[in-house]
Amino acid sequence: MKLLVLFALVAAAVAWPSFGMMADSAGAPDAHKQHDVNSVLWKVYEDIRDPHLKELSQSFDPLSGHYDDDGVAAKRLMKELNENRLLEQNHWFSLFNTRQRKEALMLYDVLEHSTDWSTFAGNAAFFRVHMNEGEFVYALYAAVIHSELTQHVVLPPLYEVTPHLFTNSEVIQEAYKAKMTQTAAKIESHFTGSKSNPEQRVAYFGEDIGMNTHHVTWHLEFPFWWDDAHENHHIERKGESFFWVHHQLTVRFDAERLSNYLDPVDELHWDDVIHEGFAPHTMYKYGGYFPSRPDNVHFEDVDGVARVRDMLILESRIRDAIAHGYVTGRDGSIISISDSHGIDVLGDVIESSLYSPNPEYYGALHNTAHMMLGRQGDPHGKFDLPPGVLEHFETATRDPAFFRLHKYMDNIFREHKDSLTPYTKDELEFPGIEIDSFSLSNRLETYFEDFEYSLINAVDDTAEIADVPISTVVKRLTHKSFTAKCVINNNNEHDVIATVRIFAWPKYDNNHVEFSFNDGRWNAIEMDKYWTKLTPGPNTITRSSMDSSVTVPDVPSFLTLIEKTEEAVSSGSELHLEDYVSGLGLPNRFLLSKGTTKGMDFHLVVFVSDGAKDAAIDGLLENTSFNHYGAHSGKYPDKQPHGYPLDRRVDDKRIITGVTNFKGMDVKVYHVEEQ
């Protein structure tokens, strides 16, 4: 019933109040801003339904807006528009396409340089009807994330804005059938592949819409195109965060494979066979189906992208830099990577972002590799196929080869990390601090639940015909909530600030051979990290799994955002969506790996370090809203490297397990099958 009410609300959109021009330079109330963002993203392939924003799209002049760059960005984009150089509507968009990315970023610049909400909303409405839909969505999402004007605006889930990129084509076709017959439908989704394909056992991980959203959100918050000189802002530890977020995806994928009796994924090699083919079963809104890749194909040169030998050369240059302990800047300078900061430089080099000190020499291994792998179905453009799933951050993890590609790069990062001197006992000790015990409130259990999301924006329609509820239901992994209890003794005579770091890794490989501590720690999944005050004597700390700094809650559905926004607008009350402002993190329900029905063994470790030495910002005890995967808008709160103290090789585990501020234990994760 509630879903029908919500659709009635949306169907009556012509009656919505509009606030696109209400704000002065001080900014509009958050609910009004949320309303405008909702309105320009709703049915993004159709006409704007909000009457005022629709009128604004026809009357607003971008050259008359207020900007902090004297309107340079607006003049540039309007020149391209007036000379008919922009990509047409009803065409696919890929961020990896240089020209299309340039156009999207021109719009991003216009929005980012807008100094008041009237200008921002006017530009959003105007270019919504004059630019390619994919370019518009990307630019608006990036601008809302990075603009000072939109700090409290919550972006609708991308899987309900552009459902084609997240939903199997068979389901989309059923949605069109439901729309054409005006029949409400709830369509069941299935993961790609069949039981004859072993990779299908872990499709629930790579095809999870929360996982896809996490991946694309990270790349929106930490974009490779970010230019400090242009943006007047530096994203701290961006290269290191690039390493860490993809390292965590890789080790989590390996844990899922072990949960399903599969070996950890093998790394990809440019001069070897790509054993696993992939049929995406997805389609563009406009542009046909995503290309498939057959089994057992050799890498071919990709016209207009790179040759296989080019990739081998770039790899050898990067490995050579690791062996020497430094990279060479474009000016010939020597930049050391033989310290804890080196991973940040190396991440910038491998991605490569504009932070790379020498992209002309080291290239862009990661970005080029995505295009190389994504186009192996049509490397010479013989069939004029659109980009593959690996050329979209929304769809990349659907292809199991994504994880092979990132295992390859992860091993390069490990080569660097293993070249660093291991931590000493003195560096690891926290004087006077002893972990007495660590326990969990209940058995760790995972299961699959049904998740429903709307497909109303996947189908074409007209304002003259009312919407009917059309949605899909998909299975997704989740877990039973639990609480961790840690008893820490502070043997000092004064209070101390402590950083609590929790990791876990599979105890055995697929042959039930126990991982060495050194291999285990590299495969460690970060479970949580938080700061706490320890008073003299025993301190008992309880922490809910839902509070993990590694994860975030699901963003409310698009219809729920609309409902909450319109309630706030009509009542004049505040709009409270603080918990969803950042989508930067894994879904809460992905904290645990799937495990097995008999219980999968994990080794869980807790490490308590000196929070006063770790802290890079003040007020960590009062402000715990940071996310582990980085902080694009300011300083990352933890001075220690990502993964500390497990980020460096451990030649003798007694050095780390022998300190009193470290504790390890074995736990089991059980998967409960459907009854």
C-alpha positions as CSV (number, residue, x, y, z in Angstrom):
1,M,0.0,0.0,0.0
2,K,2.8,2.4,0.9
3,L,4.4,1.8,-2.5
4,L,1.2,2.7,-4.3
5,V,0.9,5.9,-2.2
6,L,4.4,6.9,-3.2
7,F,3.7,6.3,-6.8
8,A,0.6,8.4,-6.5
9,L,2.8,11.2,-5.0
10,V,5.2,11.0,-7.9
11,A,2.5,10.8,-10.5
12,A,1.2,14.1,-9.1
13,A,4.6,15.7,-9.6
14,V,3.1,18.6,-11.5
15,A,1.7,19.8,-8.2
16,W,5.1,19.8,-6.4
17,P,6.2,23.1,-5.1
18,S,9.4,24.3,-6.8
19,F,12.3,26.2,-5.3
20,G,14.9,26.4,-8.1
21,M,15.2,30.2,-7.8
22,M,14.3,30.7,-4.1
23,A,17.7,30.9,-2.7
24,D,19.9,33.9,-2.4
25,S,23.7,33.7,-2.1
26,A,23.4,32.5,1.5
27,G,21.9,29.2,0.1
28,A,18.5,27.6,0.1
29,P,17.2,25.4,2.9
30,D,18.4,21.8,2.6
31,A,14.9,20.5,1.8
32,H,14.6,22.9,-1.2
33,K,18.0,21.9,-2.5
34,Q,17.1,18.2,-2.1
35,H,13.9,18.8,-3.9
36,D,15.6,20.4,-6.9
37,V,18.2,17.6,-7.1
38,N,15.5,14.9,-6.9
39,S,13.5,16.7,-9.6
40,V,16.3,16.9,-12.2
41,L,17.3,13.3,-11.7
42,W,13.8,11.8,-11.7
43,K,13.1,10.3,-15.1
44,V,16.4,11.7,-16.4
45,Y,15.8,10.4,-19.9
46,E,12.4,12.1,-20.1
47,D,11.2,15.7,-19.9
48,I,11.5,17.5,-16.5
49,R,8.3,16.9,-14.7
50,D,8.6,19.7,-12.1
51,P,6.9,22.7,-13.7
52,H,9.1,25.5,-12.3
53,L,12.4,23.6,-13.1
54,K,11.0,22.8,-16.6
55,E,10.3,26.5,-17.1
56,L,13.8,27.3,-15.7
57,S,15.4,24.9,-18.2
58,Q,13.9,27.1,-21.0
59,S,14.5,30.6,-19.5
60,F,17.7,30.4,-17.5
61,D,20.8,31.8,-19.2
62,P,24.0,30.2,-17.9
63,L,26.0,33.3,-18.8
64,S,23.9,35.4,-16.4
65,G,24.7,33.3,-13.3
66,H,27.0,34.1,-10.4
67,Y,30.4,32.3,-10.5
68,D,33.7,32.5,-8.7
69,D,35.6,32.1,-12.0
70,D,34.0,35.1,-13.8
71,G,31.9,32.7,-15.8
72,V,34.8,31.2,-17.7
73,A,33.5,27.6,-17.3
74,A,30.0,28.6,-18.4
75,K,31.3,30.5,-21.4
76,R,33.4,27.5,-22.5
77,L,30.5,25.1,-22.2
78,M,28.0,27.4,-23.9
79,K,30.4,27.8,-26.8
80,E,30.6,24.0,-27.2
81,L,26.8,23.8,-27.1
82,N,26.2,26.6,-29.6
83,E,28.6,25.1,-32.0
84,N,26.9,21.7,-31.7
85,R,30.0,19.9,-30.5
86,L,28.5,18.1,-27.5
87,L,27.5,14.5,-27.5
88,E,23.8,14.0,-28.5
89,Q,21.2,12.7,-26.1
90,N,20.0,9.1,-26.3
91,H,23.6,7.9,-26.6
92,W,25.8,5.8,-24.2
93,F,28.4,7.7,-22.0
94,S,31.6,6.3,-20.6
95,L,34.0,8.2,-18.3
96,F,36.9,6.4,-20.0
97,N,36.0,8.1,-23.3
98,T,38.3,11.1,-23.4
99,R,36.0,13.4,-25.2
100,Q,32.8,12.4,-23.3
101,R,34.7,12.8,-20.0
102,K,35.8,16.3,-21.1
103,E,32.2,17.3,-21.8
104,A,30.9,16.0,-18.5
105,L,33.7,17.8,-16.6
106,M,32.9,21.1,-18.4
107,L,29.4,20.8,-16.9
108,Y,30.9,19.8,-13.5
109,D,33.1,23.0,-13.7
110,V,30.0,25.2,-14.3
111,L,28.2,23.7,-11.3
112,E,31.2,23.7,-9.1
113,H,31.9,27.4,-9.8
114,S,28.3,28.4,-9.1
115,T,28.3,30.6,-6.0
116,D,24.6,30.5,-5.1
117,W,21.8,28.0,-5.4
118,S,19.9,30.0,-8.0
119,T,22.8,29.6,-10.4
120,F,23.4,26.0,-9.5
121,A,19.8,24.9,-9.9
122,G,19.4,27.0,-13.0
123,N,22.4,25.4,-14.7
124,A,21.2,21.9,-13.6
125,A,17.8,22.5,-15.2
126,F,19.2,24.1,-18.3
127,F,21.8,21.5,-19.1
128,R,19.5,18.7,-18.1
129,V,17.7,19.2,-21.4
130,H,20.7,20.3,-23.5
131,M,23.3,17.6,-22.7
132,N,23.7,13.9,-23.0
133,E,21.9,12.2,-20.1
134,G,24.9,10.1,-19.0
135,E,27.2,13.2,-19.0
136,F,24.6,15.1,-17.0
137,V,24.2,12.5,-14.4
138,Y,27.9,12.1,-13.9
139,A,28.5,15.8,-13.7
140,L,25.7,16.4,-11.3
141,Y,26.7,13.6,-9.0
142,A,30.3,14.8,-8.9
143,A,29.2,18.4,-8.3
144,V,26.8,17.5,-5.5
145,I,29.6,15.5,-3.8
146,H,32.2,18.2,-4.0
147,S,30.3,21.5,-4.0
148,E,30.1,23.6,-0.8
149,L,26.5,24.4,-1.8
150,T,25.3,20.8,-1.5
151,Q,27.0,19.5,1.7
152,H,23.7,18.1,3.1
153,V,22.1,16.9,-0.1
154,V,21.7,13.1,-0.4
155,L,22.0,11.7,-3.9
156,P,19.4,9.1,-4.9
157,P,20.8,5.6,-5.4
158,L,22.2,5.3,-8.9
159,Y,20.6,1.9,-9.4
160,E,17.2,3.7,-9.4
161,V,18.4,6.7,-11.5
162,T,20.1,4.7,-14.3
163,P,18.8,1.1,-13.6
164,H,20.1,-0.3,-16.9
165,L,23.6,-0.2,-15.5
166,F,22.7,-2.4,-12.5
167,T,19.9,-4.6,-13.7
168,N,19.9,-7.7,-16.0
169,S,18.4,-7.0,-19.5
170,E,15.8,-9.7,-19.1
171,V,14.4,-7.8,-16.1
172,I,14.4,-4.5,-18.0
173,Q,12.5,-6.1,-20.8
174,E,9.9,-7.4,-18.3
175,A,9.7,-3.9,-16.9
176,Y,8.9,-2.5,-20.4
177,K,6.2,-5.1,-20.8
178,A,4.6,-4.1,-17.5
179,K,4.7,-0.4,-18.5
180,M,3.2,-1.0,-21.9
181,T,0.3,-3.0,-20.4
182,Q,0.0,-0.6,-17.4
183,T,0.3,-3.6,-15.1
184,A,2.1,-3.3,-11.7
185,A,5.0,-5.8,-11.5
186,K,7.5,-7.1,-9.1
187,I,10.1,-8.9,-11.2
188,E,12.5,-11.4,-9.8
189,S,16.2,-10.8,-10.7
190,H,18.8,-13.6,-11.0
191,F,22.6,-13.3,-11.2
192,T,24.3,-13.9,-14.5
193,G,25.6,-17.2,-15.6
194,S,24.5,-20.7,-14.8
195,K,25.5,-23.4,-12.3
196,S,27.8,-24.9,-14.9
197,N,30.0,-21.8,-14.4
198,P,31.9,-21.9,-11.1
199,E,32.2,-18.1,-11.1
200,Q,28.4,-17.9,-10.8
201,R,28.8,-19.0,-7.1
202,V,30.3,-15.6,-6.3
203,A,28.2,-13.5,-8.7
204,Y,26.2,-12.3,-5.6
205,F,29.3,-10.3,-4.6
206,G,30.4,-8.6,-7.9
207,E,26.8,-8.0,-9.0
208,D,25.5,-6.7,-5.7
209,I,24.1,-3.2,-6.3
210,G,25.5,-2.0,-3.0
211,M,28.9,-3.2,-4.0
212,N,28.5,-1.5,-7.4
213,T,27.4,1.7,-5.7
214,H,30.4,1.6,-3.3
215,H,32.8,1.3,-6.2
216,V,31.4,4.1,-8.3
217,T,30.9,6.4,-5.3
218,W,34.6,6.0,-4.3
219,H,35.7,7.0,-7.8
220,L,33.3,10.0,-7.7
221,E,34.8,11.1,-4.4
222,F,38.4,10.5,-5.4
223,P,38.3,11.0,-9.2
224,F,41.4,10.4,-11.3
225,W,40.7,13.6,-13.2
226,W,41.0,15.8,-10.0
227,D,43.3,18.8,-10.6
228,D,44.4,20.7,-7.5
229,A,45.3,23.8,-9.5
230,H,41.8,23.9,-10.9
231,E,39.8,22.8,-7.9
232,N,41.9,24.8,-5.3
233,H,41.8,21.8,-3.0
234,H,44.1,18.8,-2.4
235,I,42.7,15.3,-1.8
236,E,45.0,13.9,0.8
237,R,46.4,10.4,0.5
238,K,44.4,9.8,-2.7
239,G,46.9,7.4,-4.2
240,E,47.1,5.4,-1.0
241,S,43.3,5.3,-0.7
242,F,43.1,4.0,-4.3
243,F,45.4,1.1,-3.3
244,W,43.5,0.4,-0.1
245,V,39.9,0.4,-1.5
246,H,40.8,-2.0,-4.3
247,H,43.0,-4.1,-2.0
248,Q,40.0,-4.6,0.3
249,L,37.7,-5.5,-2.6
250,T,40.3,-8.0,-3.8
251,V,40.8,-9.7,-0.4
252,R,37.1,-9.7,0.3
253,F,36.4,-11.4,-3.1
254,D,39.0,-14.0,-2.2
255,A,37.2,-14.7,1.1
256,E,33.9,-15.0,-0.8
257,R,35.5,-17.5,-3.1
258,L,36.8,-19.6,-0.2
259,S,33.3,-19.4,1.3
260,N,32.2,-21.1,-1.9
261,Y,35.0,-23.7,-2.2
262,L,36.8,-21.8,-4.9
263,D,40.5,-21.0,-4.9
264,P,41.6,-17.4,-4.5
265,V,41.5,-15.5,-7.8
266,D,44.6,-15.7,-10.0
267,E,46.2,-12.6,-11.2
268,L,45.8,-11.5,-14.8
269,H,48.9,-11.5,-17.1
270,W,49.1,-9.5,-20.4
271,D,51.0,-12.3,-22.1
272,D,48.6,-15.1,-20.9
273,V,45.1,-16.3,-21.7
274,I,42.0,-14.7,-20.2
275,H,40.5,-18.0,-19.1
276,E,37.1,-16.7,-17.8
277,G,34.7,-15.4,-20.4
278,F,31.8,-13.2,-19.4
279,A,28.3,-12.5,-20.7
280,P,27.1,-9.4,-18.9
281,H,23.3,-9.8,-19.6
282,T,23.0,-6.0,-19.3
283,M,22.1,-3.4,-21.9
284,Y,22.5,0.3,-22.3
285,K,19.5,2.5,-22.2
286,Y,20.6,3.6,-25.7
287,G,23.4,1.8,-27.6
288,G,22.6,-1.9,-27.4
289,Y,23.9,-4.7,-25.2
290,F,27.2,-4.7,-23.3
291,P,29.7,-6.8,-25.2
292,S,30.5,-10.3,-24.1
293,R,33.9,-12.0,-24.0
294,P,34.4,-15.7,-24.8
295,D,36.5,-18.1,-22.7
296,N,40.2,-18.6,-23.3
297,V,41.1,-15.5,-25.3
298,H,44.6,-14.0,-25.6
299,F,45.0,-10.3,-25.1
300,E,45.0,-8.4,-28.3
301,D,46.1,-4.8,-29.0
302,V,43.1,-2.5,-28.8
303,D,42.9,0.1,-31.5
304,G,43.1,3.7,-30.2
305,V,43.9,2.5,-26.6
306,A,47.2,0.6,-26.3
307,R,49.2,-2.4,-27.5
308,V,49.9,-5.4,-25.2
309,R,53.6,-4.6,-25.4
310,D,52.8,-1.1,-24.1
311,M,51.2,-2.6,-21.0
312,L,54.2,-4.8,-20.4
313,I,56.6,-1.8,-20.7
314,L,54.6,0.3,-18.2
315,E,54.5,-2.6,-15.8
316,S,58.3,-3.1,-16.0
317,R,58.9,0.6,-15.4
318,I,56.8,0.5,-12.3
319,R,58.4,-2.6,-11.0
320,D,61.8,-1.1,-11.7
321,A,60.8,2.0,-9.6
322,I,59.8,-0.3,-6.8
323,A,63.1,-2.2,-7.0
324,H,65.1,1.1,-6.9
325,G,62.9,2.6,-4.2
326,Y,62.1,5.8,-6.1
327,V,60.1,7.1,-9.0
328,T,61.4,9.7,-11.5
329,G,59.5,12.9,-11.8
330,R,58.8,14.5,-15.2
331,D,61.5,17.0,-14.4
332,G,64.0,14.3,-13.7
333,S,63.7,14.6,-9.9
334,I,64.1,11.6,-7.6
335,I,61.0,10.9,-5.5
336,S,61.6,8.3,-2.8
337,I,58.9,5.7,-2.2
338,S,61.0,3.8,0.5
339,D,58.8,5.0,3.4
340,S,55.2,5.0,4.6
341,H,54.3,7.8,2.1
342,G,55.6,5.8,-0.9
343,I,52.3,3.9,-1.3
344,D,50.5,7.2,-1.9
345,V,52.9,8.1,-4.7
346,L,52.7,4.6,-6.2
347,G,48.9,4.6,-6.1
348,D,48.9,7.9,-8.0
349,V,51.3,6.4,-10.6
350,I,49.4,3.1,-11.1
351,E,45.9,4.6,-11.4
352,S,47.1,7.0,-12.9
353,S,45.6,10.2,-11.6
354,L,46.7,13.8,-12.3
355,Y,48.7,13.5,-9.1
356,S,51.1,11.1,-10.9
357,P,54.6,12.7,-10.9
358,N,55.3,11.4,-14.4
359,P,52.3,10.0,-16.4
360,E,54.2,10.4,-19.7
361,Y,56.7,7.8,-18.5
362,Y,54.7,5.5,-16.2
363,G,51.4,5.8,-18.1
364,A,48.1,5.0,-16.6
365,L,48.3,1.2,-15.9
366,H,44.9,0.9,-14.1
367,N,42.8,3.1,-16.4
368,T,44.3,1.8,-19.6
369,A,43.9,-1.8,-18.3
370,H,40.2,-1.3,-17.8
371,M,39.8,-0.3,-21.4
372,M,42.1,-3.0,-22.7
373,L,40.2,-5.8,-20.8
374,G,36.8,-4.2,-21.5
375,R,37.3,-4.2,-25.3
376,Q,38.6,-7.7,-25.8
377,G,35.3,-8.7,-27.3
378,D,35.8,-6.2,-30.2
379,P,39.5,-5.0,-29.9
380,H,39.6,-3.5,-33.4
381,G,36.2,-2.0,-33.6
382,K,35.1,-4.4,-36.3
383,F,31.5,-4.6,-34.9
384,D,31.3,-1.1,-33.6
385,L,30.3,-2.3,-30.1
386,P,29.8,0.1,-27.2
387,P,32.2,0.0,-24.2
388,G,32.3,-3.1,-22.1
389,V,31.3,-3.3,-18.4
390,L,34.9,-2.6,-17.3
391,E,34.7,0.9,-18.8
392,H,32.0,1.9,-16.3
393,F,32.7,2.0,-12.5
394,E,29.0,1.2,-12.0
395,T,29.3,-2.2,-13.8
396,A,33.0,-3.1,-13.6
397,T,32.8,-5.6,-10.6
398,R,30.2,-7.6,-12.5
399,D,33.0,-9.2,-14.5
400,P,35.1,-11.7,-12.5
401,A,38.1,-10.6,-14.6
402,F,37.9,-7.3,-12.7
403,F,39.2,-9.1,-9.7
404,R,41.9,-10.8,-11.7
405,L,43.0,-7.4,-13.0
406,H,43.1,-6.0,-9.5
407,K,44.9,-9.0,-8.1
408,Y,47.6,-8.3,-10.7
409,M,47.9,-4.7,-9.5
410,D,47.5,-5.7,-5.8
411,N,50.6,-7.9,-6.2
412,I,52.6,-5.0,-7.6
413,F,51.5,-3.0,-4.5
414,R,52.6,-5.9,-2.3
415,E,56.0,-6.0,-4.0
416,H,56.4,-2.4,-2.8
417,K,55.0,-2.9,0.7
418,D,57.2,-6.0,1.2
419,S,60.3,-3.9,0.3
420,L,59.7,-1.8,3.4
421,T,61.4,-2.6,6.7
422,P,59.0,-4.5,9.1
423,Y,57.8,-2.7,12.2
424,T,59.8,-3.3,15.3
425,K,58.5,-4.2,18.7
426,D,59.2,-0.7,20.0
427,E,57.2,0.8,17.1
428,L,54.2,-1.5,17.8
429,E,54.1,-1.3,21.6
430,F,51.6,1.0,23.4
431,P,53.2,1.3,26.9
432,G,50.9,0.4,29.8
433,I,48.1,-0.9,27.5
434,E,47.0,-4.5,27.6
435,I,44.1,-6.2,25.8
436,D,42.6,-8.5,28.4
437,S,39.8,-10.1,26.4
438,F,37.8,-9.7,23.2
439,S,34.5,-11.5,22.6
440,L,31.4,-11.4,20.4
441,S,27.8,-11.2,21.6
442,N,26.5,-14.0,19.4
443,R,27.3,-16.5,16.6
444,L,28.4,-14.9,13.4
445,E,25.7,-15.7,10.8
446,T,25.1,-14.7,7.2
447,Y,22.1,-15.3,5.0
448,F,20.5,-14.0,1.8
449,E,17.6,-11.5,2.0
450,D,15.3,-10.1,-0.7
451,F,15.9,-6.5,-1.7
452,E,13.4,-4.6,-3.8
453,Y,14.2,-1.5,-5.8
454,S,12.2,0.5,-8.3
455,L,12.6,0.3,-12.1
456,I,10.2,3.1,-12.8
457,N,13.1,5.2,-14.3
458,A,14.2,2.3,-16.5
459,V,11.2,2.6,-18.9
460,D,10.0,5.3,-21.3
461,D,6.8,7.0,-20.5
462,T,4.8,10.2,-20.9
463,A,3.4,12.6,-18.4
464,E,-0.1,12.0,-19.7
465,I,-0.2,8.4,-18.4
466,A,0.2,7.7,-14.7
467,D,3.0,5.5,-13.5
468,V,2.4,2.0,-12.2
469,P,4.7,0.4,-9.6
470,I,7.4,-1.6,-11.4
471,S,10.2,-3.0,-9.3
472,T,12.6,-5.9,-9.1
473,V,13.6,-8.2,-6.2
474,V,17.1,-9.5,-5.9
475,K,18.8,-11.7,-3.4
476,R,21.6,-10.0,-1.4
477,L,24.0,-11.1,1.3
478,T,23.6,-9.8,4.8
479,H,24.4,-10.9,8.3
480,K,22.9,-11.0,11.8
481,S,24.0,-8.0,13.8
482,F,26.5,-8.6,16.6
483,T,28.3,-6.6,19.3
484,A,32.0,-6.8,20.0
485,K,33.2,-6.5,23.6
486,C,36.8,-5.5,24.3
487,V,38.3,-5.3,27.8
488,I,41.4,-3.1,27.8
489,N,43.6,-2.5,30.8
490,N,45.2,0.9,31.1
491,N,48.1,0.5,33.5
492,N,49.1,4.1,33.3
493,E,48.1,6.6,35.9
494,H,46.4,8.9,33.4
495,D,43.8,8.8,30.7
496,V,45.0,7.9,27.2
497,I,43.4,8.1,23.8
498,A,43.5,4.8,21.9
499,T,42.8,3.7,18.3
500,V,41.2,0.3,18.2
501,R,41.9,-1.6,14.9
502,I,40.1,-4.9,14.1
503,F,40.9,-7.2,11.2
504,A,40.0,-10.8,10.2
505,W,41.2,-13.2,7.5
506,P,40.4,-16.7,6.4
507,K,42.4,-19.1,8.5
508,Y,42.7,-21.8,5.8
509,D,43.1,-22.0,2.0
510,N,40.8,-24.1,-0.1
511,N,42.9,-27.2,0.6
512,H,42.5,-26.6,4.4
513,V,46.2,-25.5,4.7
514,E,46.6,-22.8,7.3
515,F,47.8,-19.5,5.9
516,S,51.0,-18.3,7.4
517,F,50.7,-15.2,9.5
518,N,52.5,-13.1,6.8
519,D,50.1,-14.3,4.1
520,G,47.1,-14.0,6.4
521,R,47.8,-10.4,7.4
522,W,48.1,-9.4,3.7
523,N,44.6,-10.9,3.1
524,A,43.2,-9.2,6.2
525,I,39.7,-7.7,5.9
526,E,39.4,-4.5,7.8
527,M,36.4,-4.9,10.1
528,D,36.5,-1.6,12.1
529,K,38.6,1.2,13.4
530,Y,37.6,3.7,16.0
531,W,39.0,6.0,18.7
532,T,38.2,5.7,22.5
533,K,39.4,7.1,25.8
534,L,40.9,4.7,28.3
535,T,40.8,5.6,31.9
536,P,43.3,4.0,34.4
537,G,42.3,0.4,35.2
538,P,40.1,-1.9,33.2
539,N,38.0,-0.4,30.4
540,T,35.1,-2.3,28.8
541,I,34.2,-1.2,25.3
542,T,31.2,-2.5,23.3
543,R,30.8,-1.7,19.7
544,S,27.9,-2.7,17.4
545,S,28.6,-4.2,14.0
546,M,26.3,-1.5,12.6
547,D,28.7,1.2,13.8
548,S,31.7,0.0,11.8
549,S,33.6,2.8,10.2
550,V,34.2,0.6,7.2
551,T,30.5,0.4,6.2
552,V,27.6,2.7,5.5
553,P,23.8,2.2,5.6
554,D,21.8,1.8,2.4
555,V,20.7,5.1,0.9
556,P,16.9,5.5,1.0
557,S,15.1,4.6,-2.2
558,F,14.5,7.4,-4.6
559,L,10.8,7.4,-3.8
560,T,11.5,7.6,-0.1
561,L,13.8,10.5,-0.6
562,I,11.0,12.2,-2.6
563,E,8.5,11.5,0.2
564,K,10.7,12.7,3.0
565,T,11.7,15.9,1.0
566,E,8.1,16.8,0.1
567,E,7.0,16.3,3.8
568,A,9.8,18.7,4.9
569,V,9.0,21.2,2.2
570,S,5.3,21.3,2.9
571,S,5.6,21.4,6.7
572,G,8.6,23.8,6.7
573,S,10.4,21.4,9.0
574,E,14.1,20.4,8.7
575,L,15.1,17.5,6.5
576,H,17.1,14.9,8.5
577,L,19.2,12.7,6.2
578,E,22.5,13.1,7.9
579,D,23.2,9.3,8.0
580,Y,23.1,9.1,4.2
581,V,25.1,12.2,3.1
582,S,28.1,10.0,2.2
583,G,27.8,6.7,0.4
584,L,31.5,6.2,0.8
585,G,31.9,2.7,2.2
586,L,30.8,-0.9,1.8
587,P,27.1,-1.7,2.7
588,N,26.7,-2.5,6.4
589,R,25.5,-6.0,5.5
590,F,28.8,-6.8,3.7
591,L,30.9,-6.6,6.9
592,L,31.1,-10.4,7.1
593,S,32.1,-12.8,4.3
594,K,29.5,-15.4,3.5
595,G,31.1,-18.3,5.4
596,T,29.9,-21.8,5.1
597,T,27.0,-23.9,6.6
598,K,29.5,-25.8,8.8
599,G,31.3,-22.6,9.9
600,M,34.2,-21.1,8.1
601,D,37.3,-20.3,10.2
602,F,38.6,-16.8,10.4
603,H,41.5,-15.4,12.4
604,L,40.4,-12.2,14.1
605,V,42.9,-9.7,15.5
606,V,42.6,-6.6,17.6
607,F,45.4,-4.0,17.8
608,V,45.3,-0.9,20.1
609,S,47.6,1.9,19.2
610,D,48.4,5.3,20.7
611,G,45.5,7.5,19.5
612,A,47.3,10.7,20.4
613,K,50.1,9.8,18.1
614,D,47.8,8.5,15.4
615,A,45.4,11.4,15.2
616,A,45.8,13.8,12.3
617,I,42.9,16.0,13.4
618,D,41.4,17.2,16.7
619,G,38.2,16.1,18.3
620,L,38.2,12.5,17.1
621,L,36.3,11.3,20.3
622,E,33.5,13.8,19.6
623,N,33.4,13.5,15.8
624,T,33.3,9.9,14.6
625,S,31.6,10.6,11.3
626,F,34.7,9.9,9.2
627,N,34.7,7.0,6.8
628,H,37.6,4.6,6.6
629,Y,38.0,4.8,2.8
630,G,39.2,8.3,2.9
631,A,38.2,11.9,3.4
632,H,38.0,13.8,0.1
633,S,37.0,17.1,1.8
634,G,39.8,17.3,4.4
635,K,42.5,15.5,6.3
636,Y,42.3,11.8,6.7
637,P,42.0,11.5,10.6
638,D,44.6,8.6,11.0
639,K,48.3,9.3,10.5
640,Q,49.1,5.6,10.2
641,P,49.0,3.8,6.8
642,H,45.9,2.1,5.7
643,G,46.0,-1.5,7.2
644,Y,48.4,-0.6,10.0
645,P,50.0,-2.6,11.6
646,L,49.4,-5.4,9.1
647,D,50.5,-3.4,6.0
648,R,54.1,-4.4,6.2
649,R,55.6,-7.9,6.0
650,V,55.9,-9.9,9.2
651,D,59.1,-12.0,9.2
652,D,58.6,-13.2,12.8
653,K,55.0,-13.1,14.0
654,R,56.2,-13.1,17.7
655,I,57.2,-9.5,17.2
656,I,53.6,-8.4,16.7
657,T,51.8,-11.1,18.7
658,G,54.1,-10.6,21.6
659,V,53.0,-7.1,22.4
660,T,50.3,-6.6,25.1
661,N,48.2,-4.3,22.9
662,F,47.6,-7.1,20.3
663,K,45.3,-10.0,20.6
664,G,44.2,-12.7,18.2
665,M,41.4,-15.3,18.3
666,D,39.7,-17.7,16.0
667,V,36.1,-17.3,15.0
668,K,33.7,-19.1,12.7
669,V,31.3,-17.5,10.2
670,Y,28.2,-19.6,9.5
671,H,26.0,-19.3,6.5
672,V,22.3,-20.1,7.1
673,E,20.6,-21.5,4.0
674,E,17.1,-20.6,3.0
675,Q,14.5,-22.8,4.6
